Amino acid sequence: MAATRDEDARVRAQYEALPYPARDPADEKRRLIAGSPSHLAEINHYVFAGARDFARPFRALVAGGGTGDGAIMLAQQLAWAGAGGETGGTVVYLDVSRAARSVAEARAEARGLDNIRFVTGSLLDLAALDLGRFDYIDCCGVLHHLADPGAGLAALVAALEPGGGLGLMLYGEYGRTGVYPAQAMLRLLAAPEMEDAGARVDLARRLLDALPETNWLKRNPFVGDHFAGDDAGLYDLLLHSRDRAFTVPGIARLAAGAGLAVTGFIEPALYDPLLHVGDRDLRERLAALPWIERCAFAELLLGSLKRHVFYAVPEARAGAAVARADGPAAVPVLRDADGPAMARRLKGGGRIKAEVEGVKLAFELPPLAAAILARIDGRRSLGAIQAELAAATPRGLDWLVFKGAFDRLYGALNALNVMLIRRP
């Protein structure tokens, strides 16, 4: 227990000395950092089956808010949705670091956001903090730094409304190959309790310079962005006092232990082995596996996933939590993309290529792809788009033909986390 308290103290001290990630509030004037989890379109798709109206009252908790990326994005998107103020959409930011909170508050002030309540504290103390219950909880990059991630997740679930859900990020084991041996070397060179943060960062950079070509960290291209960046990022990667990584099966067990089920990983293409395996017999065997086992296979196959971003809901509603493009009423939504602009680039059918986390992907699109994309505005339903195309086509356009083309387009863009579904 004493060792755990010492680690807790060192974790707090780290984030006071080096708030993470490093952010400049002045940058809010030129851009909004938008990522996953907690983009409103994703939350709607993977937690509320596309049926949530964010202009209505909505309470979100960002547990372990750091310097504010998730809280600022969520609060800004709720404000744009017309859900600001005490009676609309509100965000509670919670973090143990006062230094990180100061950065997040300055970012909110720069944007003029008044729908965030800032609280200093631990998610493990949620019950004592008496912050109420939440429709949605974001916990990004926190549970893997706790002594007991299961206890942390249980504390979050206890604060969740029954119809709500969570967006989480945990480190991935295989994509962080080499990180933990490097952490072990640095503990031998400089025990955490013996050096200040600056001295330990200096030692870490010296060790990186000394690594031979055979070292697994040296050979891992997926974590190199930390090496040339700021001290906070390097410290978080190599010098953290408490750090563990998860596999897909480990995530499934963690979720089940808290009464949750995973509803989706981001980006979906990285967790679909059928997009990466061409052999017919292997594909048939893979297709017969349960979804979570296919995700686990893909993680093993790619070997590059350094983090897992995912959504989860109480097990009882897992089967009804994800939006489906299953009928004319479904409304396709492009996540931070412009449908007509995409259509102009396609000029008919064509092929989409992308690289996600070092994985190269290519999708063949149907001839109707550009015509469909040109009409996706987040308001038109599939039925309305089909009717418009039928009226513009001399021989009309049968629903089944349209739906087949849309399904191919949706399969590609949803896999890349570009297209999601909402319900009116």
ABEGO torsion letter per residue (X at the ends): XAAAAAAAAAAAAAAAABBOBBBBAAAAAABBBBBOBGBAAAAAAAAAGGABBAABBBBBBBBGAEAGAAAAAAAAAAAAAGABEAABBBBBBBBABAAAAAAAAAAAAAAGBAABBBBBEBAAAAAAAGAEBBABBBBBGAAAABABAAAAAAAAAAABBAABBBBBBBBBAAAABGAAAAAAAAAAABBAAABBAAAAAAAAAAAAAABBAABAAAABAAAAAAAABBAAAAAAAAABABBBBBBAAAAAAAAAAAGBBBABBOBAAAABAAAABABAAAAAAAAABBAAAAAAAAAAAAGABABBBBBBBBAAAAAAABBBBABAABBBBBBGBBAAAAAAAAGEBEBBBBBBGGBBBBBBBBAAAAAAAAABAGABBAAAAAAAAAAABAAEBBAAAAAAAAAAAAAAAAAAGABBBBBX
